[in-house]
């Protein structure tokens, strides 16, 4: 299972190596922007989407100088589906969950922008 997880917790699935094509489509359909390839993926990550790929998962923790954490729907999705991913993706998911729930991150809540 690979694709993008929106801040609202919706998962958009794609084929392995199909992220850039999916990103372009999502950016156009959701935001009305016409971006291609890595520019589209970068846009989604800036908008708080989480990328889940064949061997890793990625969330952009900073945007515009603001520290942010994944949304509750994203965290819930990761907790509920964690075991359906391979070992390397599970490791990345565990790191995201641990980082999002760390006391230091929660302590910075006044400086954290929730997506």
C-alpha positions in Angstrom: 0.0 0.0 0.0 1.7 3.2 -1.2 0.4 6.7 -1.8 -0.4 9.9 0.0 -2.2 10.5 3.3 -4.1 13.8 3.4 -4.4 15.9 6.6 -8.0 14.8 6.8 -7.0 11.1 6.9 -7.9 10.2 3.4 -5.5 7.8 1.8 -4.9 8.1 -2.0 -3.3 4.9 -3.2 -1.0 4.5 -6.2 1.1 1.8 -7.8 4.8 1.6 -6.6 6.7 4.3 -8.4 3.5 6.1 -9.3 3.8 8.9 -6.7 4.7 11.7 -9.0 1.8 11.0 -11.4 -0.7 10.7 -8.4 0.8 13.9 -6.9 0.2 15.8 -10.1 -3.4 14.6 -10.3 -4.1 15.4 -6.6 -2.7 18.9 -6.8 -4.9 19.6 -9.8 -8.0 18.0 -8.4 -7.8 19.2 -4.8 -6.0 22.6 -5.2 -6.6 23.5 -8.8 -2.9 23.9 -9.4 -1.1 22.5 -12.5 2.2 21.1 -11.2 4.1 18.1 -12.5 6.3 15.5 -10.9 8.4 16.4 -8.0 7.0 19.9 -7.9 3.6 18.4 -7.3 4.9 16.1 -4.6 6.7 19.0 -2.9 3.4 21.0 -3.0 1.5 18.1 -1.3 4.1 17.8 1.4 4.0 21.5 2.0 0.2 21.2 2.4 0.6 18.6 5.1 0.2 15.4 3.1 2.3 12.4 4.3 4.0 10.3 1.6 4.1 6.5 2.0 6.4 4.8 -0.4 7.6 1.3 -1.0 10.5 1.6 1.5 9.7 4.6 3.6 7.2 7.2 4.9 7.8 10.9 5.0 6.2 13.9 6.7 7.5 17.5 6.3 7.8 18.7 9.9 8.5 22.4 9.1 6.9 24.9 6.8 7.5 28.6 6.6 9.5 28.5 9.8 6.7 26.8 11.8 7.1 23.5 13.5 4.1 21.2 12.8 3.0 17.7 13.5 0.8 15.3 11.6 -3.0 15.8 12.1 -5.0 13.5 14.4 -6.6 11.8 11.4 -3.2 11.1 10.0 -1.9 9.7 13.3 -5.0 7.6 13.7 -4.6 6.1 10.2 -0.9 5.3 10.8 -1.7 3.6 14.1 -4.6 1.6 12.6 -2.8 0.5 9.4 0.8 0.2 10.7 0.9 -3.6 10.4 -0.2 -3.7 6.8 3.1 -2.2 5.7 6.5 -3.8 5.2 9.2 -3.6 7.9 11.0 -0.6 6.6 7.8 1.4 6.3 6.6 0.3 9.7 10.0 1.6 11.1 9.4 5.0 9.5 5.8 5.1 10.7 7.0 4.2 14.3 9.5 7.1 14.1 6.8 9.5 12.9 4.4 8.5 15.7 7.1 8.7 18.3 8.3 12.1 17.1 4.7 13.4 16.9 3.9 12.2 20.5 7.2 13.2 22.1 7.1 15.4 25.2 9.5 17.9 23.6 7.2 18.3 20.5 4.1 18.6 22.8 6.0 21.1 24.9 6.5 23.3 21.9 2.7 23.3 21.2 2.6 27.1 21.2 5.1 27.1 18.3 3.6 24.1 16.5 1.3 24.5 13.6 -1.1 21.6 13.3 -1.9 20.7 9.7 
